[in-house]
Amino acid sequence: MAFRLSRLLGSVPLLKLRRRGADESDLHGPRIAVIGNCQARGVADALRILAPGARVRLIPMASLGKQARSLDAFAADLGAFDHVFSQPFPAGFFPEGGSEALQARLPRMRLFPSIVFTAFHPDAVYVGDLASVARVRLVPSPLGTYHSAITLFGFLQGLPAERIVNLFRDEVLAGLGYLNAWDIAAADLIASSRAIGFDLSAELLRWSRTGLFMHNINHPRLAVLGDIAARLLREAGVAARTVPVEAYAPDVLLDDAIWPVYPPVATLYGVPGSTVFKRRQRRGAPPETLGLPAFVAESLAIYRAQPRASLTCHRIEHWAASPQIRMLFEGA
């Protein structure tokens, strides 16, 4: 015989059960503002799990400066929060300056780093005007704005699609330095984190022992963002649960572009490898993937439609000046 729902719930009113945790008026913990890029949502989700009762407000970096407000007005609004956690952001959003200028107005504000780690995906690059804070100045790709340096350089060298696909093999990847990229990636991440007083040396060592901890060059897995959130709470003196946030919340960056770990790189680090790329998708929609030949073909079609002068990339400029690297492509 089926049990009635009311017997299972005991004396807990159903209406109250529905609202619990869904309405900020029910929360009585510290008020926390989180400012950042696409990684900030995972940090905010983790804070809600680790600090039950916390009132967390996510402020996407892309929304900064959208309203006709000064940095002083923004700082005044943030003064209502007990804690402000922000990733560094440049001066382009406010005339008065970026995150450093905001921190000068809010001494309690704590900076936390943007996670960029390229060792698993050394071929992924941006193409276009990187000096702009506007994504519209980046050249599009089959995966949003992430490009394959091998594919782009092959195109600029006049190689057909089938010869470019043939470049994704061990000796070429080794010749490009893709199989010894760990130390450089680690040094860059540690240096950028130390620059804002948030040394990630210990965390990086722990993450590296878990295997693959990045979805692509700047999208870490949720466990990484959970570690960042836990440390922010701990250093702010806020009591936090010691639970793995990835067991309680969806990893929203899984819905974005996923760059594969090429098999030679994967073998080196002992992680799963493939040449299957995943497009960005609407949340809840089925994933759309591209094999290497399809990814290369679609990339070339995009490049043909672009002014050649727009296909700028520091990596490509370096390769063009290297006879050894040009020989790798000529022998494809």
C-alpha positions in Angstrom: 0.0 0.0 0.0 1.4 3.4 -1.0 2.2 5.9 1.8 0.7 9.3 1.8 3.1 12.1 1.1 2.1 13.8 4.4 3.0 10.7 6.4 6.5 10.6 4.8 7.0 14.3 5.5 5.7 14.1 9.1 4.7 17.5 10.4 6.8 19.6 8.0 4.4 21.9 6.1 4.7 21.3 2.3 4.7 25.0 1.4 7.6 25.7 3.8 9.5 22.7 2.4 9.2 24.1 -1.2 10.5 27.5 -0.2 13.4 26.4 2.0 16.7 27.4 0.4 14.9 29.0 -2.6 14.2 32.5 -1.1 17.0 34.8 0.1 14.7 36.1 2.8 15.0 32.6 4.5 18.8 33.0 4.6 20.6 34.7 7.5 24.3 34.1 6.8 26.8 36.6 5.5 26.2 38.6 2.4 28.8 37.8 -0.2 29.3 39.4 -3.6 31.3 37.4 -6.3 32.6 39.3 -9.3 34.3 37.4 -12.1 34.3 35.8 -15.5 32.7 32.5 -16.5 34.4 30.8 -13.6 32.7 32.9 -11.0 29.4 31.1 -11.3 31.0 27.9 -10.1 32.6 29.8 -7.2 29.3 31.3 -6.3 27.5 27.9 -6.4 30.3 26.4 -4.3 29.9 29.2 -1.7 26.2 28.5 -1.3 27.0 24.8 -0.6 30.0 25.4 1.7 28.4 28.2 3.7 24.8 27.3 4.2 22.7 30.4 4.9 25.0 32.7 3.0 23.4 35.2 0.7 25.5 35.1 -2.4 25.2 37.5 -5.3 27.0 36.8 -8.6 28.1 39.8 -10.6 29.4 38.7 -14.0 32.4 40.6 -15.2 30.7 41.1 -18.6 28.0 43.2 -16.8 30.4 45.7 -15.4 30.2 49.2 -16.8 26.9 48.4 -18.6 25.0 51.0 -16.6 26.0 54.6 -16.4 27.6 54.2 -13.0 31.0 55.3 -11.7 33.4 53.0 -9.9 32.6 55.0 -6.7 28.9 54.2 -7.1 29.7 50.5 -7.7 31.9 50.5 -4.6 29.1 52.1 -2.6 26.7 49.3 -3.6 29.2 46.7 -2.7 29.6 48.3 0.8 26.4 46.5 1.8 28.1 43.1 1.5 30.0 41.5 4.3 32.5 40.0 1.9 33.4 40.9 -1.7 35.4 38.3 -3.7 36.5 39.4 -7.1 38.7 38.1 -9.9 41.0 40.8 -11.3 39.4 42.9 -14.1 41.0 45.6 -16.3 40.4 49.3 -16.4 38.2 49.2 -19.5 34.9 48.6 -17.6 35.1 51.9 -15.6 36.9 55.1 -16.4 38.3 55.3 -12.9 40.2 52.0 -13.2 39.8 48.2 -12.7 39.9 45.8 -9.8 42.9 47.5 -8.1 41.0 50.8 -8.0 38.0 49.0 -6.7 40.0 47.3 -4.0 41.4 50.7 -2.9 37.9 51.8 -2.3 36.9 48.5 -0.6 39.9 47.4 1.6 38.0 44.2 2.6 37.7 43.0 -1.0 39.6 39.8 -1.6 41.0 39.0 -5.1 41.0 35.5 -6.3 42.7 34.3 -9.6 41.3 33.4 -12.9 42.4 29.8 -13.6 44.3 29.4 -16.9 46.2 26.2 -17.4 47.3 25.2 -20.9 49.3 22.0 -20.4 46.4 19.6 -21.2 45.3 21.7 -24.2 48.4 23.3 -25.5 47.0 23.7 -29.1 44.1 25.9 -28.1 44.6 29.6 -28.8 42.6 32.8 -29.3 42.8 34.6 -32.6 42.2 38.3 -33.2 42.5 41.5 -31.1 43.4 40.2 -27.6 43.9 43.7 -26.3 40.2 44.4 -26.4 37.9 43.4 -23.5 35.2 42.8 -26.0 34.8 39.2 -27.3 33.4 40.5 -30.6 36.9 41.4 -31.7 38.0 37.8 -31.5 37.7 35.6 -34.6 35.0 33.0 -34.2 35.7 29.3 -34.3 33.7 26.1 -34.3 34.0 26.1 -30.5 33.2 29.7 -29.9 36.5 31.6 -29.7 38.9 28.7 -29.2 41.1 27.9 -32.2 43.7 25.2 -33.0 47.1 26.8 -33.6 48.0 23.8 -35.8 44.9 24.3 -38.0 45.4 28.0 -38.3 49.1 27.8 -39.1 48.4 25.0 -41.6 45.8 27.2 -43.3 48.2 30.2 -43.5 50.8 27.9 -45.0 48.4 26.9 -47.7 47.9 23.3 -46.6 44.7 21.4 -47.5 42.5 19.9 -44.8 43.8 16.3 -45.1 47.4 17.4 -44.6 46.4 19.5 -41.6 44.6 16.6 -40.0 47.8 14.5 -40.5 49.7 17.0 -38.4 48.0 15.9 -35.2 50.6 13.1 -34.5 53.2 12.4 -31.9 56.4 13.8 -33.6 54.7 17.0 -34.7 53.2 17.6 -31.3 56.6 16.9 -29.7 58.3 19.3 -32.2 55.9 22.0 -31.3 56.6 21.7 -27.6 53.2 20.3 -26.7 54.6 17.4 -24.8 56.7 19.5 -22.4 54.2 22.2 -21.7 53.5 21.4 -18.0 56.3 23.4 -16.3 55.5 26.6 -18.3 51.7 26.3 -17.6 52.3 25.7 -13.9 54.8 28.6 -13.6 52.4 30.9 -15.4 49.4 29.9 -13.1 51.5 30.2 -9.9 53.0 33.6 -11.0 49.6 35.1 -11.8 48.1 33.8 -8.5 51.1 35.1 -6.4 50.7 38.5 -8.1 47.4 39.0 -6.4 48.4 37.4 -3.1 46.6 34.1 -3.7 49.4 31.6 -4.2 48.0 28.4 -5.8 51.2 26.3 -5.5 49.6 23.8 -3.0 46.3 23.7 -4.8 48.0 23.0 -8.2 49.9 20.1 -6.7 46.7 18.6 -5.3 44.8 19.1 -8.5 47.5 17.5 -10.6 47.2 14.4 -8.5 43.5 14.1 -9.5 44.1 13.8 -13.2 42.4 16.0 -15.7 41.2 19.1 -13.9 40.5 21.4 -16.9 37.7 21.4 -19.5 39.8 23.7 -21.7 42.6 26.2 -21.2 40.5 28.6 -19.0 37.6 26.4 -17.8 38.5 24.4 -14.7 36.3 21.6 -13.4 34.0 22.4 -10.5 36.2 20.7 -7.9 38.9 23.4 -8.7 36.4 26.2 -8.2 35.2 24.5 -5.0 38.7 24.6 -3.6 38.9 28.4 -4.5 35.6 29.0 -2.7 36.6 27.0 0.4 39.8 29.0 0.7 38.0 32.3 0.3 35.7 31.4 3.1 38.4 30.1 5.3 40.6 33.2 4.9 37.6 35.4 5.5 36.9 33.7 8.8 33.6 32.2 7.6 32.8 28.7 8.9 32.5 26.3 5.9 31.5 22.7 5.4 34.2 20.3 4.3 32.4 18.6 1.4 33.2 18.1 -2.3 31.0 20.6 -4.0 31.1 18.6 -7.3 29.0 16.0 -5.5 26.2 18.5 -4.8 26.1 20.9 -7.8 26.2 20.6 -11.6 29.3 21.7 -13.3 27.9 24.4 -15.5 31.1 24.8 -17.6 30.4 21.3 -19.0 27.8 23.1 -21.1 30.5 25.2 -22.7 33.1 24.3 -25.2 35.2 21.2 -24.3 38.6 20.8 -25.9 40.0 17.3 -26.1 43.3 16.2 -24.6 45.1 14.9 -27.7 46.2 11.2 -27.3 50.0 11.8 -27.1 49.4 14.5 -24.4 46.9 12.3 -22.6 49.4 9.4 -22.5 52.0 11.7 -21.0 49.8 12.7 -18.1 47.8 9.5 -17.7 44.4 11.0 -18.5 41.7 10.1 -21.1 42.6 11.3 -24.6 40.7 11.9 -27.8 40.3 14.2 -30.8 36.6 14.8 -30.3 35.6 18.5 -29.7 32.4 19.6 -28.1 30.6 22.8 -29.0 29.0 25.2 -26.5 25.4 24.1 -25.9 22.3 25.5 -24.3 21.9 24.1 -20.8 19.9 20.9 -20.9 20.4 20.5 -24.7 22.1 17.4 -26.0 25.9 17.8 -26.7 27.1 18.4 -30.2 30.5 17.0 -31.0 33.0 17.3 -33.9 35.6 14.8 -34.9 39.0 16.1 -35.9 38.4 16.1 -39.7 35.1 18.0 -39.2 36.6 20.5 -36.8 39.5 21.2 -39.2 37.1 21.6 -42.2 34.8 23.9 -40.3 37.8 26.0 -39.1 39.1 26.4 -42.6 35.8 27.6 -43.9 35.7 30.3 -41.2 39.3 31.4 -42.0 38.5 31.7 -45.7 35.7 34.1 -44.9 37.9 36.3 -42.7 40.2 39.1 -43.8 43.7 37.5 -43.6 44.9 40.5 -41.5 42.4 39.5 -38.7 44.0 36.1 -38.3 46.5 37.3 -35.7 48.0 35.2 -32.9 51.3 35.5 -31.0 51.8 31.8 -31.3 51.5 31.9 -35.1 53.9 34.9 -35.3 56.5 32.9 -33.4 56.1 29.8 -35.5 56.3 31.8 -38.7 59.7 33.0 -37.6 61.0 29.5 -36.8 62.5 27.5 -39.7 62.3 24.3 -37.6 58.5 24.7 -37.1 57.9 25.6 -40.7 59.7 22.4 -41.7 57.3 20.4 -39.5 54.4 21.7 -41.5 56.1 21.4 -44.9 56.7 17.7 -44.2 53.1 17.0 -43.3 
